[in-house]
Amino acid sequence: MSNSILIIDDDAKLNALLTDYLKKYSFSVKAVTHPQAGLRSIKENEPDLVILDIMLPDMDGFEVCREIRKQYSIPVIMLTARGEVTDRIVGLELGADDYLPKPFEPRELVARIQAVLRRGHQQTQREIRKFGSLAVDFGKHTIAVDGEPVELTTAEFEILALFIERSGKLLDRNYILDHVRGIEWEAFDRSVDVLVSRLRQKLKDDPKNPRFIKTIWGSGYMFIGEENDED
C-alpha cells in the first residue's frame, strides 16, 4: 500500500510538478493551494505525511502546523523560500519533523520523505518500558505520562527512543542530529535544543530538576530516567 502525501502550497505549478514527481516513487499525492482546504483534507482523510509551505494566503504555514499539532502527530516537512534559521526554529517548536528551504532538488525532498516515514515505521523494540511516570510503547510508537496518552511527533519519539537506548550516556548535539534525522539537515545545534525542550514539556520534565533528560552544559544531554522494576 502506497504512502499518502498531502501538499499544502499556494504555488499550483510547483504542486503539479511535485505531484507528478512523487507519484514516480509510488506515493499517493494530493495537493491543495489554500491552508483551509489542507486542514479539511487532513480531517477527511488523514495522510501519512504533510508537505507544508510557510508562505500561504490567510494563514501562514506556522499557523497551519499549529492547527495540525492540536489533533494529529502526522509527520510534517516544512518548505520556505526564506530559509532563515529563525523560521526553522519556529517550525521545530511547532512540531515540524523536517525543514527544506526553497529552491530544492526534488530528489532531496524524496530522500527526506523516505527518511521521515522510515523513522515512523521502524519498530526496533516491541515492549513497553516504564520510567517512573513515563510509559513508552516502542511497538506502537506511543507514550503516556501519569497514565495519560501524550502525542509525540516522529522526531520527538525518535529522540526519546535514542535517549532511552543510550541511557546514562552523554549524547552531544552532533550525535543526536546524525542519529535522529539520518540525513544532514543543515545541522545547526539549536534544532536539537528545540526538540529536547519540546520533548521535556510533553514529559513534564523540569530542566532545573530533571527526572528524565539532564542537560550537560556545553556538551549535550543524558537520559537519567530510572526504569521501573517489572511487577
C-alpha positions in Angstrom: 0.0 0.0 0.0 1.5 3.4 -1.0 2.0 6.2 1.5 -0.3 9.2 1.1 1.1 12.7 1.0 -0.7 16.0 1.2 1.0 19.1 -0.2 -0.2 22.5 1.0 1.4 25.1 -1.1 -0.2 28.1 -3.0 2.2 27.6 -5.9 -0.1 25.5 -8.2 2.7 24.9 -10.8 5.1 23.6 -8.1 2.3 21.4 -6.8 1.7 19.8 -10.2 5.4 19.2 -10.7 5.8 17.6 -7.2 2.7 15.5 -7.6 4.0 14.0 -10.9 7.5 13.5 -9.4 6.4 11.9 -6.2 4.0 9.5 -8.0 7.1 8.1 -9.7 8.1 6.9 -6.2 4.7 5.2 -5.7 3.4 7.9 -3.3 -0.3 8.7 -3.4 -0.4 12.5 -3.6 -3.0 15.2 -3.1 -2.2 18.9 -3.5 -4.1 22.0 -2.4 -3.3 25.7 -2.6 -5.2 27.0 0.4 -4.5 26.2 4.1 -8.2 25.7 5.0 -8.5 23.2 2.2 -5.5 21.4 3.6 -6.9 21.3 7.1 -10.2 20.0 5.7 -8.4 17.3 3.7 -6.5 16.1 6.8 -9.8 15.8 8.7 -11.5 13.9 5.9 -8.6 11.5 5.1 -5.6 11.7 7.3 -2.4 11.4 5.2 0.8 9.7 6.1 2.8 12.9 5.7 2.2 16.6 5.0 4.5 18.9 2.9 3.7 22.4 4.1 4.8 25.7 2.7 5.3 28.6 5.1 4.2 31.4 2.8 0.4 30.8 2.4 -2.6 33.1 2.0 -4.8 33.9 5.0 -2.9 31.6 7.3 0.9 31.1 7.2 2.4 27.6 7.5 3.3 28.1 11.1 -0.4 28.6 12.0 -1.3 25.6 9.9 1.3 23.5 11.6 0.0 24.6 15.0 -3.6 23.6 14.0 -2.3 20.2 12.8 -0.5 19.5 16.0 -3.6 20.2 18.1 -5.1 16.9 16.9 -2.5 14.9 14.9 1.0 13.6 15.1 1.3 13.3 11.3 4.9 13.9 10.1 5.3 17.5 8.6 8.0 18.7 6.3 8.0 22.5 6.0 9.1 24.4 2.9 10.1 28.0 2.8 11.6 30.5 0.4 13.1 32.5 3.3 15.3 29.8 4.7 16.3 31.8 7.8 17.4 30.0 11.0 14.6 31.8 12.9 12.0 30.2 10.7 13.5 26.8 11.1 13.4 27.1 14.9 9.8 28.3 14.9 8.9 25.4 12.7 10.6 22.9 15.0 9.0 24.5 18.1 5.5 24.0 16.5 6.2 20.3 15.8 7.6 20.1 12.2 9.7 17.0 11.6 12.0 18.4 8.9 12.6 21.6 7.1 13.6 22.2 3.5 14.4 25.7 2.0 13.4 26.6 -1.5 14.6 26.1 -4.1 15.4 22.4 -3.6 16.1 19.4 -5.7 13.0 17.1 -5.8 15.1 14.0 -5.1 16.3 15.6 -1.9 12.7 16.1 -0.9 12.0 12.4 -1.7 15.0 11.4 0.5 13.7 13.4 3.4 10.2 12.0 2.9 11.5 8.5 2.9 13.7 9.1 6.0 10.8 10.6 8.0 8.4 7.8 7.0 11.1 5.1 7.7 11.7 6.5 11.2 7.9 6.4 11.8 7.6 2.8 10.7 10.6 1.4 12.4 9.8 -0.9 15.3 13.1 -1.8 16.8 11.7 -2.5 20.2 8.2 -4.0 20.8 7.9 -4.0 24.5 6.5 -1.4 26.8 9.1 0.1 29.2 8.4 2.4 32.2 10.4 5.1 33.8 8.6 6.4 36.8 5.5 8.3 35.5 6.6 7.7 31.9 5.5 4.6 29.9 6.9 4.1 26.4 5.4 1.6 23.9 8.1 1.0 21.3 5.8 -1.1 19.2 3.1 1.5 18.8 5.4 4.5 19.0 3.3 6.0 21.8 3.9 7.3 25.3 1.9 8.1 28.4 2.8 10.4 31.2 1.0 9.9 34.6 -1.3 7.4 32.8 -2.4 10.0 30.2 -1.6 9.5 26.5 0.8 12.2 25.1 1.1 12.9 21.4 4.6 13.0 20.0 5.8 13.9 16.6 8.0 11.4 14.7 11.1 13.4 15.6 10.1 13.7 19.2 9.6 10.0 19.6 12.8 9.2 17.8 14.9 11.4 20.0 13.3 9.9 23.1 14.0 6.4 21.9 17.6 7.4 21.2 17.9 8.8 24.7 16.5 5.6 26.2 18.7 3.4 24.1 21.7 5.3 25.2 20.5 5.8 28.8 23.2 7.1 31.2 25.5 8.2 28.3 26.3 11.7 27.3 24.9 12.5 23.8 26.3 15.6 22.1 24.3 17.6 19.6 26.1 16.3 16.5 25.5 12.7 17.6 21.8 13.4 18.1 21.4 15.1 14.7 23.2 12.2 13.0 21.1 9.5 14.6 17.7 11.3 14.7 17.5 12.6 11.3 19.6 10.1 9.4 20.5 12.8 6.8 22.2 16.1 7.1 19.7 18.8 7.8 21.8 21.9 7.8 22.9 20.8 11.2 22.5 23.8 13.4 22.8 23.0 17.1 19.7 25.0 18.0 17.5 22.4 16.3 18.4 19.8 18.9 17.8 22.2 21.8 14.4 23.0 20.4 13.5 19.3 20.0 14.7 18.5 23.5 12.8 21.5 25.0 9.6 20.5 23.3 10.0 16.9 24.5 10.7 18.0 28.0 7.5 20.0 28.1 5.5 17.0 27.0 7.2 14.7 29.6 6.5 17.4 32.3 10.3 17.3 32.9 11.7 20.3 34.7 15.2 21.1 33.3 16.3 22.5 36.7 15.3 19.3 38.5 15.1 16.7 35.7 13.6 13.2 36.1 14.4 12.1 32.5 16.6 14.4 30.5 19.6 16.1 32.1 21.5 18.9 30.4 25.3 18.6 30.5 26.2 22.2 30.0 28.4 22.8 27.0 28.3 19.2 26.0 24.8 17.8 25.3 22.2 15.7 27.1 21.8 12.5 29.1 18.8 10.3 29.8 18.7 9.7 33.6 15.2 8.1 33.9 15.3 5.1 36.2 13.5 2.1 34.7 10.8 0.6 36.9 11.3 -3.0 38.1 9.0 -5.5 36.5 6.0 -6.5 38.5 
